[in-house]
Amino acid sequence: MDLTLNDEQDALRTATADWCRDNMPLEHARSRAPGLWRELEAMGWTRMTGAGMELDHATETLVFAELGRFLAPVGLLSTAVASRWFADGYDGKVALALAVEEPGPLRVLDPAGSCAALMWKADGLRMFHATDEQALAPTIDLSTWQRRQDWTTPARTANDPRPPLHLQLLAAAFAVGCADAARDMAADYAKLRQQFDRPIGWFQALKHICSDMAVRSAVARSQLYYAACALDADDAEADFHIAAAKRLADQAALDNGRAGIQVHGGIGMTDEAAPHLCLKRAHLLQFIAPADASLLLA
């Protein structure tokens, strides 16, 4: 299994990072531009692996890791998955519903402007009609809003192992990007902030923290790449590799988010600074297509 990026994949990843830096900076995550979703659709990220696109999951994962680095809307996850597995009947934004036990009320993430809500379950996906009966409310992630919705009979289901693996893989990619963002933010600040006439990154204690952040990101990204290739190759153990990727990515995002705040010191604890945005996104991603501990232990 070749994990080396080809020229097309590298160019696509670079182009995605450049566009996000110019149009969707992480620092603006709390107040995205009103027309952002239309721009994301125009870039093709909501339908990357849909019918006729002929792109593999490995390439899609590269792009979604870059989108995750800039805390892109979580509705991209559900919309991209729906465009592949529910292509007929859902042409537009699809919100993401957190998994609940039937028939509990749904907690729908990023519901504004959505035509449906997609819920992940390990044995398949459920698609619900969207409603706007209740007002939007904040989540722990300041870039993401939510709405409660009464349980209804799912409009569509996909009782197949691949659709839930697809969503879990993209959620892992978002977490890898989040871990990378926290790492880069901490490293940049360690070069800039000075104490005793030296950048704080010169001190060994800070070097160790930043090095650990880099290692966590590298490990999570490597497992993510392998899991994506395993899904493309129909590997019999793809479910294990994707669960491992999700677990490593979630932990890397959480640990890097905490370490990033520590590197920033006093300013890292303030609301006007950006480091806490990564940690809060990491906490939210824990609830999206979580890894099955029993599968990993087995």
KABELGI-V802235 format. One record per backbone hydrogen bond with DSSP energy under -1.0 kcal/mol. CO is the residue of the C=O (numbers start at 0). NH is the residue of the N-H. E is the energy in kcal/mol with one decimal. If there is no record, write none. Layout:
BEGIN
CO & NH & E
CO & NH & E
END
This chain:
BEGIN
5 & 9 & -2.5
6 & 10 & -2.3
7 & 11 & -2.2
8 & 12 & -2.5
9 & 13 & -2.3
10 & 14 & -2.5
11 & 15 & -2.1
12 & 16 & -2.3
13 & 17 & -2.4
14 & 18 & -2.3
15 & 19 & -2.5
16 & 20 & -2.2
17 & 21 & -1.6
18 & 22 & -2.6
19 & 23 & -2.5
24 & 27 & -1.5
25 & 28 & -2.1
27 & 30 & -1.6
32 & 35 & -1.9
34 & 38 & -1.5
35 & 39 & -2.3
36 & 40 & -2.3
37 & 41 & -2.2
38 & 42 & -1.7
39 & 44 & -1.3
40 & 43 & -1.2
46 & 49 & -1.2
49 & 52 & -1.9
55 & 59 & -1.9
56 & 60 & -2.7
57 & 61 & -1.6
58 & 62 & -1.7
59 & 63 & -2.5
60 & 64 & -2.0
61 & 65 & -1.3
62 & 66 & -2.3
63 & 67 & -2.3
64 & 68 & -1.2
66 & 71 & -1.7
67 & 70 & -1.5
72 & 75 & -1.8
73 & 76 & -1.3
74 & 78 & -2.3
75 & 79 & -2.3
76 & 80 & -2.0
77 & 81 & -2.6
78 & 82 & -2.1
80 & 84 & -2.2
81 & 85 & -2.6
92 & 114 & -2.9
94 & 117 & -2.8
95 & 108 & -3.8
100 & 103 & -3.1
105 & 148 & -2.3
106 & 97 & -2.4
107 & 146 & -2.0
108 & 95 & -1.9
110 & 113 & -2.2
114 & 129 & -1.1
115 & 94 & -2.8
116 & 127 & -3.0
117 & 96 & -3.0
118 & 125 & -2.3
120 & 123 & -1.7
123 & 120 & -1.6
124 & 157 & -2.2
125 & 118 & -3.1
126 & 154 & -2.2
126 & 155 & -1.4
127 & 116 & -2.6
136 & 145 & -3.0
140 & 143 & -2.1
143 & 138 & -1.1
144 & 109 & -3.0
145 & 136 & -2.7
146 & 107 & -2.8
148 & 105 & -3.4
155 & 126 & -2.9
157 & 124 & -1.4
157 & 159 & -1.9
160 & 164 & -1.2
161 & 165 & -2.3
162 & 166 & -2.0
163 & 167 & -2.3
164 & 168 & -2.2
165 & 169 & -2.1
166 & 170 & -2.3
167 & 171 & -1.9
168 & 172 & -2.0
169 & 173 & -2.2
170 & 174 & -1.9
171 & 175 & -2.3
172 & 176 & -2.3
173 & 177 & -2.1
174 & 178 & -2.4
175 & 179 & -2.3
176 & 180 & -2.3
177 & 181 & -2.0
178 & 182 & -2.2
179 & 183 & -2.8
180 & 184 & -2.4
181 & 185 & -2.1
182 & 186 & -2.6
183 & 187 & -2.6
184 & 188 & -1.9
185 & 189 & -2.4
186 & 190 & -1.3
187 & 191 & -1.2
188 & 192 & -3.1
189 & 200 & -2.4
192 & 199 & -2.8
194 & 197 & -1.0
197 & 194 & -3.1
198 & 201 & -2.3
199 & 202 & -1.3
202 & 206 & -2.1
203 & 207 & -2.5
204 & 208 & -1.5
205 & 209 & -2.5
206 & 210 & -2.6
207 & 211 & -2.4
208 & 212 & -1.9
209 & 213 & -2.1
210 & 214 & -2.3
211 & 215 & -2.5
212 & 216 & -2.1
213 & 217 & -2.3
214 & 218 & -2.6
215 & 219 & -2.3
216 & 220 & -2.5
217 & 221 & -2.3
218 & 222 & -2.1
219 & 223 & -2.0
220 & 224 & -2.5
221 & 225 & -2.2
222 & 226 & -2.6
223 & 227 & -2.3
224 & 228 & -2.3
225 & 229 & -2.3
226 & 230 & -2.1
227 & 231 & -2.1
228 & 232 & -2.0
229 & 234 & -2.7
230 & 233 & -1.1
234 & 237 & -1.7
236 & 240 & -2.1
237 & 241 & -2.5
238 & 242 & -2.1
239 & 243 & -2.5
240 & 244 & -2.1
241 & 245 & -2.5
242 & 246 & -2.4
243 & 247 & -2.7
244 & 248 & -2.5
245 & 249 & -2.6
246 & 250 & -2.1
247 & 251 & -2.4
248 & 252 & -2.5
249 & 253 & -2.3
250 & 254 & -2.9
251 & 255 & -2.6
252 & 256 & -2.0
253 & 257 & -2.2
254 & 258 & -2.5
255 & 259 & -2.7
256 & 260 & -1.5
257 & 261 & -1.8
258 & 262 & -2.5
259 & 263 & -1.8
265 & 268 & -1.3
266 & 269 & -1.5
273 & 276 & -2.0
274 & 278 & -1.2
275 & 279 & -2.4
276 & 280 & -2.0
277 & 281 & -2.3
278 & 282 & -2.0
279 & 283 & -1.8
280 & 284 & -2.3
283 & 286 & -1.7
284 & 287 & -1.1
291 & 295 & -1.8
292 & 296 & -2.7
293 & 297 & -1.8
END
